[in-house]
Amino acid sequence: MADTLTHHAAEENAEKLWEGGKQPFKISYGKLMMWYFLLSDAFTFAGFLIAYGTLRVSMPTWPVPDFVFSAFPGGLHHKPLYFVTVMTFILLFSSYTMVRAVQEGHRENKNGVVFWMILTIIGGMGFLGSQAWEWNTLIAKEHVSVTTNPFSAHTEYGVYLEGDGVDIKEGDTFEPGTPYLIHKHDGEWHQLDYRVTEGPDAGTVKEQEFGPKSFGALFFFITGFHGFHVLSGVIFLIIICVNAATGLYIKRKNGYEMVEKIGLYWHFVDLVWVFVFLVFYLI
């Protein structure tokens, strides 16, 4: 009799171990897969940022962020990091609105979910518009590309950290909004050259060297990769917001789990931007 009971108990335990439909770690399968995706994406961004740091420390000179990112809409200049601070605030505030959308979802409040998601979408679009303006300024006005970096090493306009024998030609100037290596002289654009005043090459005229090429390539690639994530997030936010507005998630009675999953993704995108902001704009 005891053997029979033991046998039945063993069979019941085996069935419980192999039965499907149970949520691992007490969360749904969808949220678990989202965490796996975010973890793998975190490794990707970490690899890019580590590569940037490695190349930067291996270079003798590097552009000064306060000089490169000093433009502000409206023709304002010499405003170091003002614009990127506004960008960061917009994105971080959208993270707050996403938290509120998730909270309203837990309360099964459809109107609250839709309202806060719309604000999140506006914040994401605002960030993308700001990034587009920054890219346009760097490419069209500062002449930065993936192969050309006009910003070498300097502390401020006209003060160089390298090339002690620089003797700038009379009349050669560079105005706010134009990089000092590609400047206007007599109404035409030129690359800056200088006359060596010391050493064996004294008296010769040389062309001022551009900064490390990797700066532009890494900046556009990493910020563009992050921007692609923001764009993808905005698209998914719009889709989920429309579904919530039409009442698609009401019958599920699961606290608007789909909103929570896209919220995880959006917070991840915001967190990654904090590291991108630190690496490119502050250090």
C-alpha positions, 0 to 999 in steps of 0.5 A: 500500500505504501509503495502504491502511494509513493508511486502515485505521488512520484507520478503527480510530482513528475506531471507538475514538473512537466506541465506547461503554462506556468510563468517563469520567475512569476512574470509572463513569458512576454516580459521575460523575453523583453528582459532577455532582449534588453540584456542582449541590447545592453551588451551591444551598446556597451561594446560600442561605447567601450570601442569609442573609449578605447579609440579615444584614449589611444589618440593624442588629441580629441575634440573638446565637447564644449566647443563641438556641441556649443550651438543652439537654435536661433543662431545662438553660439558659445552655449556649451551643452545647452542644447543636448541638455534640453534633449536629455530633459525631453527624453527623461521626462518622456520616461516619467510619462511612460511610468504614469501610463503603466500606472494607469494600466494597472488601474485598468484606466483606458483614458489615462493610459492613452493620455500619458502614452500620447505625451510619451510619443510627443517626447520621443518625437521631440527628441528625434527632432532635436537630434535631427537638428544637431546632425544637420548643424554638424554636417551642413555647418560644421562639415563633420562627416564619417571621414572628416573631423574639422575639430582637432584639439583646442581650448577655445576659438583661436587657442590650440593645444598643438602646433606651438609654431602656428602663425595664422595669416592676417585676415584669416578668421573663423566665425561662430558656427564654423569650424576653425579648420574650414574657415572663410577668407575673402568670401571663400572657404579654405582649410587653415594653413600655418607658417612654422616659425621654429625648428628645422621646418621654420619658414615653411607653410603647412596645412593644419591637420584635421582631428581624428577621423574616428570621432565623426564615424563613432558619433554618427554611428552610436547616436544614430543607432540610439536614435533608431531605437528611439524611432522604433520605440515611437512606432511601437508606442503609436501602435500600442496607444491606438490599440489601447484607445480602441479597447483591445486590451480591456478584455484581457484584464491583465493590467495592460501588460503590453503597455508595461512591456513597451515601457520596459523598452522605453526606460532602457532607451532612456538609460542608454542615452544617459551613458551616451550623453556621459561619454560623448558630451561630458568626458 
